Every structure is written in C-alpha cells, then in structure tokens.
Amino acid sequence: MPRARNIKPGFFKNEELVEIAFEYRLLFAGLWVLADRCGRLEDRPKRIKMELFPADNVDIDAGLEQLQERGFLIRYEVENQRYIQVLNFERHQNPHKNEAPSSIPAPEQHGASTVQAPEQHGGTHADSLIPDSLIPEEKPIGPSDDAPREKKRESSGYTPEFEAAWRDYPKRKGGNSKLDAFAAWKARIRQGRTPEEMHAGILRYAEFCRSTGKIKTEFVKQAAVFLGNKLHFAETWAEEREITLDEINMIDPDAEPERFRDMVRAYNVQEKAKPMPDWMRESC
C-alpha cells in the first residue's frame, strides 16, 4: 500500500538525476511511496508501472537499471525472489510509528552497509526521503563513501556486444544517450532477447535510415526508444514508400551532403526496380 513520504527541493537540482529521462526521475520518487519503512519493495516492473504510470508508456525495467547504475538503489535476489532497496532511505525518512515492519529480507549479499538501522519514532526528524547526493549543501554519499561515482559507473561498463551494436547505430541530430540505450539493452536481455537479435535489428534500421535519407536527422529514433519495450529492433524496417524528385530537390546538397547522396542513391535504386513502361518496352 502506498505511503506518504517527503521530498526536498534538492531533488530537482541533482546532477546525477538530471542526466536521465524525466519519467525515470518521477519513477525514483514514486518508489518511495511504494517502499516499506526500510526502503524495500518487490522488484516487479509491471506492478510498479500500474501503481505509478497506469496510463503512460514507461519502460520501468530500464528506469530501475539507470537508477541502480547511478547509485540510487540496488536490485537484488533472495531465494529466487527479486527486490529493490532504495539506498539511504531510513537515514532520511521518518516512518510513522504504526507503519508495519519490513517483511522483505535485507540485501546482505550486496553489502549490509547500504542499509541503515531504523531510527526510533520521536527522535531526530528525518531530513527528507532522498539520498545524501540529492542534498546540494551536503557531501554526496552514494552506495560507498570510498568510491567516486565515476568509478562505480565504470565498474558497470558497457559490454562488447553493446559497444559493437552502438557503433552501427545510425547517427541522429539531437540527443541520443548511450547510458539510457544500455539500460534498455540490458532490460531486453533480461526479458529473453539476445544481443545478436538486437544488433541485427540495428543493422536493418541503419540501412532503412540510409535508404530514406534520415541519417543525422531528428527522424532517427533515440537508441533507448529503439531498444525499448516496444521492440522496434524486431521490426523488418523494409522501405515501402516512394521517394519523389520534389523531396530530393528540397534538400540543400551543400548543407546536407550525406543526406542528399543517400536520397539520390535510394531514388536511383527505386527507379531501377520499377517495371519498364509499355511504351519503353515497345521501343526496345
């Protein structure tokens, strides 16, 4: 059952949180109201989505991965049951005295130091329901005070399979977060998809973007979306629409030489594939 929790203005200014999509920042805050008095809850992305985003298309699994990579929570397993621990939860939250004790086992295998001992009700009032790193005026504290955040981020580095797929992903105009894409990549693998399947989908999509002149435009999907729960990588990405000369003439070859070349090449291939008109066949 959701509970009332606290939030501070520092939440909106945190340098780690602003690097991820706004829906995942909202997810982080939403986890607080779902967690028990020790900051623990079941790791069930579908149930979390129905509680927090019932009418929105949000990839909860990818969001949890990003929050874990940045040190805001840990996902762990005990006796084949998956759980989430919001880090530093009890340090900054003062649960009501009548709130039930936690029935979820603590994540000892991830280090008991990440879970603070509960405070007695009536003691020092909790500062807020956010990790220390969300309080700008205080020293940032993550899962371990001894390791800087960048070190921890490197320790969960990209896999060779993802790096190879990332190199082949079509370039786009505007943002395209590699970290967000990797979180979605890992979420799909946990769902049973393979790196080979996703990489093959990226290659098909890259060819589609080249043939339609979309490379280095805002019309290329962000990689995190392409690898998201809509499974765009599983689509065929066969080009079906016809490219017109008017469409090519609207492109400035000096400003967008690569797009212009791709569109001309695609147009020539398209025209060669067309059946020969009767009048031309008769004149041959």
Stockholm file with secondary structure:
# STOCKHOLM 1.0

chainA/1-284         MPRARNIKPGFFKNEELVEIAFEYRLLFAGLWVLADRCGRLEDRPKRIKMELFPADNVDIDAGLEQLQERGFLIRYEVENQRYIQVLNFERHQNPHKNEAPSSIPAPEQHGASTVQAPEQHGGTHADSLIPDSLIPEEKPIGPSDDAPREKKRESSGYTPEFEAAWRDYPKRKGGNSKLDAFAAWKARIRQGRTPEEMHAGILRYAEFCRSTGKIKTEFVKQAAVFLGNKLHFAETWAEEREITLDEINMIDPDAEPERFRDMVRAYNVQEKAKPMPDWMRESC
#=GR chainA/1-284 SS CCCCCCCCGGGGGCTTGGGSCHHHHHHHHHHHHHSCTTSEEECCHHHHHHHHCTTSCCCHHHHHHHHHHTTSEEEEEETTEEEEEETTHHHHCCCCTTSCCCCSCCCGGGCGGGSCCCCCTTSSCCCCSSCGGGCTTSCCCCSCTTSCHHHHHHHTCCCHHHHHHHHHSCCCSSCCCHHHHHHHHHHHHHTTCCHHHHHHHHHHHHHHHHHTTCTTSTTSCCHHHHTSTTCGGGSCCCCCSCCCHHHHHTSCTTTCHHHHHHHHHHHHHHHHHSCCCHHHHHHC
#=GC SS_cons         CCCCCCCCGGGGGCTTGGGSCHHHHHHHHHHHHHSCTTSEEECCHHHHHHHHCTTSCCCHHHHHHHHHHTTSEEEEEETTEEEEEETTHHHHCCCCTTSCCCCSCCCGGGCGGGSCCCCCTTSSCCCCSSCGGGCTTSCCCCSCTTSCHHHHHHHTCCCHHHHHHHHHSCCCSSCCCHHHHHHHHHHHHHTTCCHHHHHHHHHHHHHHHHHTTCTTSTTSCCHHHHTSTTCGGGSCCCCCSCCCHHHHHTSCTTTCHHHHHHHHHHHHHHHHHSCCCHHHHHHC
//
